[in-house]
Amino acid sequence: MTRQFALFIHIAFILWLFFKDRKLRPMTSVALWIPLLWIMIIGTRAVSIWFAVEPPQGEVSDSILAGGSPFDRNISLLLIISGIIILLKRRIQWSVFIKSNLLALAFFVFCGISCFWSDYTTIAFKRYTKDIGNVIIALIIITETNPIQAIRAVFARYTYFAVVLSVLFVKYIPELGRYYNRWTYQVMYCGVATEKNTLGEILFLCGIFLIWDITVIFTRNDKSANKIDIITRGVLLAMTLWLLLFVVHSSTSTICFFLGTSIIILMQRTVVKRQIRNLGTWSFILLFLILFVYAVPGIQEFFAGILGRDTTLTGRTDIWTILLNQPINPLIGMGFQSFWLSRYAAKAGEAYYFVLNQAHNGYLETYLHTGLIGLILLIAWIIAAVGKLRKKLFLGDSYAILLFSFIVSILVNNWTESSFNKQIVIWLALIIALLYYPKISEIAHDNEAGENVLPESYTPK
């Protein structure tokens, strides 16, 4: 297959999927195109890279660390302003929303305040503004007349774009879908992303969504679906699995995919749903087992061997030790997204032949930026949000099951990667899953696979 023909086939497939979903997974309002554009940008590459058709670098550039491209910044600002206008036109009960998300508000307010003690206040505020953009985009989705259908529409279209183009880039346009490790010169695959681990995160999220979408079709007897639609779901899932298992080779992303998929499948069984009442107990047991594995070297080596990793998780535990020994303020950290610009980051990287730019652990990175206060607020927000999902999980609500699978898989991913407060798609997915809007959540039951709507008194513009 020639490159030109492959390009035509893949683009045509994407356009056809978009076209058929006008009826099968319609956008619930015109405003929903703003979140879709936002997700396509943060879930692939910066707009400046797309237009310049630059090859992937596999590393975070100095310009991005310093504050990002002015062109990309203007695009983000335009989408954020558009999102604010959309929300202001909606009849949202802000007082109810704020009361239902006090811990989320406390976390983001503290992140904003932490910009003031950063050594790079201007850059910290720029990054904080973009992160608030994620919240605005999430709010547009969850305050749609039908948030279930909105999530389904947006993530379906993003999956078409990200997965199909990744296959195209990896197989037929290597200068866009591959790069070389600068130390080993080994070929690495990045697809629509800029490096392989990010592609792995995209794939496990899209894979979980596709499994959920297929489950909805079969368990809810979705009459809007047809054989062609089911076949396309299977093709997309096959593409995702091929990239994840045979191209990217990311152990963490593979574990997250199978974990999220297991949750979706097992939650269809009554015996599993009953265990939701003991969610706190099971979480405590899981935490104890994780600590036990790390405390006993023999067990740690055993599990590392199963996962194809060494006991240092490819050097990650060494990095964690070095970072934990940095003399930062343990309560408030270095300021929002500021540690990697500080002198401590340079000092931490002295043991390596390259510049460290992430902790490879989202919880540790949150601690470095916002200290124990920020980390505790984040964890408290997550626990509170999961607690609000418990009843719906017990009742077998498929929308709640999707959100729960997102939460668990993303939290596990953050054990070896850093995604909190980042401009990446899995952080936005986590925000969507954690935010709670009672008026929507109480009405939008998923008895008809997301087909029921809200009263006419609530009308997004």
N, C-alpha and C positions, 0 to 999 in steps of 0.2 A: 504494500500500500504506500503510494507516494505521500509526501508530506502535505501537498496541496489537497489531495483527495481526503486524507485523514482529517485535515482541518475542516474541510467542508462537511464531512459526515458528523463530526463531533459537535460543531456549531449548530448544524441542522437539527441534531438530536436534542440539544438544549432548548432551541427555539420551539420545537414541537412539544416538548414537555411543558414549557411555559404556556403554549397555546391551549393544550388540552386541559390544563389546570384552571383555566378560566371558569369551567363548570364544575370540575371535580373538587378543587381546592381554591375557591375564589378568594381574592383579597377582600376583607370585610369593609374596607373603605379606601379611598384614594390616599389618605394619610399614611396608610401602612407601607407605602413605597419608600417613605423616609427611613424607617427601620430596616427595610430590605437593603437599601443602598448602603446604610451604615454597616450592616453585618457583612455585606459583600466586600467592603473595604477592610474592616478590621479582621475579617476572616480569611483574607487572602494576602494582598500586598497593598502598599500605599499607592494612591492614585498617581503620584509622580513617577513611581517605578513602572506602572502599567503603561503610561503614555510615553515614557522614555524607552520602554521595552528593554530595561536593563536586566542583565543576567542576575540570578540570585547570588548573594555573597556568602550565605551560611553563617554570618556573624552580624551583630548589631554594630552599625557604623557609628563613628564618633559624632557625626552630625545629628543622628537620632538621639544619642545619649545627651547631647548638648541642648536639645529642644525641638528637633524635628525640622522638616522642610517647611518653609513659609507657605508654599502652595498647598501642601497637605493640611497645614494648620488652618488655612482659609476655607478649605473644603469642609473640614470638621466643624468650624465655627458656623458656616452656612447651614449645615444640617442641624446643629444644636439650636440655632435661632429658629429654624423652621419647626423643630420639635417643640420648643417653648410656645410658639404661636399656636400650634395645634392643641397643646394641653390647656392653654388659657381659654380657648374657645369651647372646651368641653365642660360639661356640667359635672365636674368631679367634686365629691365631698372631701375637700382637703383636710378638714379637721378629723374626719373619720379615718382617712388614710394615714395621717400622721400618728394618731393614737394607736393604730394597728401596727405601726412600723417604727416605734420609738427607738429600738436598739439599732435599726438601720440608720435612722437619722443621727443618733449619737455617734455611730461609727464614722459616717461621712463628714459630720461636723468636726469631729476630732481630727480627721485626716486633713481637712481644710485649715484648721488652726495650726496643725503641725508644720504647715508651710512657713510660718513666721519664724521658727527657730532653725529652718534649713539654712545652710551656708549659700544656697543657690535659690533664694526665694522666688525670683521671677520664673525660673525654669520649673520649680515645684508647682507654682500656681498654674502654669500652662498645662502641666500634666494633670493637675487636679481638675481643671476645667474640662479636659477631655474625658476624665473618669466620670464626672457629673453628666457628661453627654451620654454615657452608657446608661445611667439611671433614667435620664429623660427618654431615651429610646425604649427602655424596658417599660416605662410608664405608658407610652403610646400603645404598646402591644397589650398590656394587661387591662387597659381601660377601653379597649375596643368593645363594640356591642356584643361580640362573641369572642372572648380571648382564646378559647380553645381552637376555634377555626382560624384565628389570627396567627397563633403559634404554628399551626399546621401549614398554613399558606406560606408564611415567611421562611420557615426552616426547610420546607419542601423545595422552594425555589433556590434557596442558598445551596442546598445539597446538589441540585442539578448543576449549578454553576461550578461549585468547588470540586466535586468528585469527577465529573466528566472532563473538565479542563485539566485536572491533575493527571488523568490517564493520558490525555492528548500530549501534555508536556513531557511526561516521563517516557513515553514510547516513541514519540515522533518529533518533538522539538526539544532535544536535550539541552540546548543552550539556555532554555527557560526552566526546564524541570529538573536539572541536575547541577551539581557543583562538586568541587573536589575539596576534601579535607586538607587544610593547609599544612598539617603535620605528617599525615600518612599518604596523602595524595589518593586516597580511596574515593571512589565515586559515591556521592551521597545524593539521595533523591528528595526533592522538596515540593514537587508539583506546583500548585498555585501559591504555596507559602514561600518563605525565604530560607527555611532550613528544615531538616527532617523531623525534629521533635515537634515543631509547630504543625507540620503536616499530619503527624500522628494524632495530635489533639483534635484537629479538624475531622479526621477520619473516624475516631471513636465516637465523637459527638454525632456526626452524620449517620454512622452505623446504628447507634442507639435509637436515633429518631426514626430511621427506616424500619427497624424492628417493631417499634411502637406503632408506626403507621400501618404496617401490615397486620399487626394484632388488632388494631381498631377495625380494619376492614372485615376481618373474619369474626371477631367476637361480637361486634355490634351489627353484623349483617348489613354493612354499609351498601345500600342499594345504588348509590351514585357511582360506585366503582364498577368496573367491568373486567373482563379477562385481560384485555390489553393493559389496563392500569396495573393489575396484579403482576403481569409479566415484566413491566417496566420497573416495578418495585424490586423484583428479583434481580433484574439486570444491574440496577444501581447498587444493590446490596453486594452482588458478586464483584462489581468494580471496586467497591469500598474494601471488601475483604482481601481482594488481590493486592491492592495497594498497601493495606495495613499489615498483612501477614507475609507477603513475598517481596515487597519493595522497601518499605520503610524500616521494618525490623525493629520497632520500638516496643520493648517489653512492657513498659509502663502503659502505653496507649492500648496495647493488646489486652492487658489485664483489665483496664478500665472499660473497654468495649464489652468483654465477656461478663464483667461484673454488672454493668448497666443492663445488658441483655438478660442476664439471669434474673435480675429484679423484675423486669417486665414480664417474663415468662412465669416465674414462680408466683408472682402476685395474682395470677389468674386462679390459683388454687386456694380453696377455703382454709385449709390447714395452715398455710403460710400467712394468709391475711389475719388469722386469729393471733399470730405472734406479734402483730403490730402493737398490741396492748403492752407487750414487754419490750418495746423498742429501746427504752432507756437501759434496761438490764443487758440486752444483747450488745448495745453500744459499749457499755462498761466492760463486758467480757472481751469484746474485740480489742479494745484499747489495752486491756491487761495482756492479751495474747501477743500483741505487737511489741509491747515492752518486754515481755518474756523472751521473744525471739531475739531481740537486740541484746538482752542481758546474757544469753547463753550462746557462746561462740559456735558450738557444734551445731545447734539448731539453725543458727543464722547461716552457716555455711551450707547446710542441707537445702534450705529454701532458696538461697542464692544460686545454687547449682541447678535447681529445677527451673528457675527463671532465666538461666543463661547469663547470670551476672556474677561478679566477684563479691566478696563480703563488703567491699567499700562502695558498692553500687556504682562502679566505674569512676571511682575517685570522689564520689559525692560526700561520703562521710568524712573524708579528710578535709574537704572544703567547709563542711559544717563546723568541724572542730576549730578551724582557723577563724571563721567568722564569729563564732561564739566567744572567742578570746579577745575580740576587738573592744577597746575601752569606750564604748558608746554609752549614752545615758540609758540605763535599762528600762526606765519608766516611759520615756517619751521618744526614744530613738533619735535618728538624725534628721527627721523631717520627711514629709511625703515624697516618696520616690527619689530620695536624695543621697542615700548611702553610697551608691555606685559613682557618685560624682565627688565624694569626699576623699580626704587623705587616708582614711582608714581602708577604703577599698583598694587603693594603690598599695598600702602596706600588706593587706591580705593577699594580694596577687604576687608578692615578691617571691613566693615559693614556686611560682609557675613561670612558664615562658610566654604567657599570654595574659591579657587583662581580664580579670573576672568581671562579669556584668550581670550575673544572677546567682542566687544562693542554691538553685536547684532544690528548693524547698519553700513552698509558699508561706508556710507558717513562720519559718525563720526569717524570710525576707520581710514579712509584715512586722516582725519584731525589730529588725534592723531599721526600718523606716519610721515606725510609729511606736516602738517600745512595747512593753507589756500591756499598757493601757489599750493601745490599738488592737493588739492580738486578742485580748480578753473580750473587747467589744465585738470583734469579728466573730469569735467562737460563740459568744452569747447570742448574737443575731442568728447564726446558723441553727443553734439548738432551739431557739424560740420558733423559727420558721418551720423546722421539721415537726415540732410539737403541734403546730396549727394544721399540718397535713395529716396527722395521725388518724383523725376520724374519717376523712375521705379515703385514706388508704384502706382502712378497715372495711369500708363499704365497697371497695373495689373500683373506685372512680379512676378511669384510665388516664385522665388528665393529671391527677395527683400522682399516679404511678410514674408517668413520664417525668414530672418535676422531681420526684424522689430519686429516680434513677440518674438524672442529671446531677443532683446534689451529691449523691454518694460517689459516683464515678469521678466527678471533678475534685472532690475532697481527697480521694485516693491519689489522683494525679498530682496533687500539690505536695505529696510526700517526696517526690523526686524531681518535680518541676515547679516553677513559680508562675502562677497565673492570676493571683489576687491583684486587683487594682491595675490591671494591664489592659492595653488596647488590643485584646484578642477575643475571639468569639466565645471561648468557654467561660471567661469571666462574665460576659454579658448574659450567657445562658444561666449562669449561677444567680445573677441578680434577678433575672426574670423568675427563677424558681423560688427565690427567697422572699421577694416582695409580696405583700398580701393586701388585697383590696376587698374588704368584706362585701361591699355591694355587689361586686362582680362574682366573687367566689361563692356566695350563697345562692345566686340565681343560676349561674352557668353550670348546672349539673351535666355530666357527660352521659346521660342516658341514651342519647341519640347520636353519639360520636361527635358531639359538638355542633349539632344542627339547630338547637333551640337558641332563641335570642332574648334580649332584655326588653323590658317595657319601653314604649315610645317616649317616656319621660326622660330616658337617658339616651342622648343622641350625639355621638362624636361627630365633629365637623371634618 
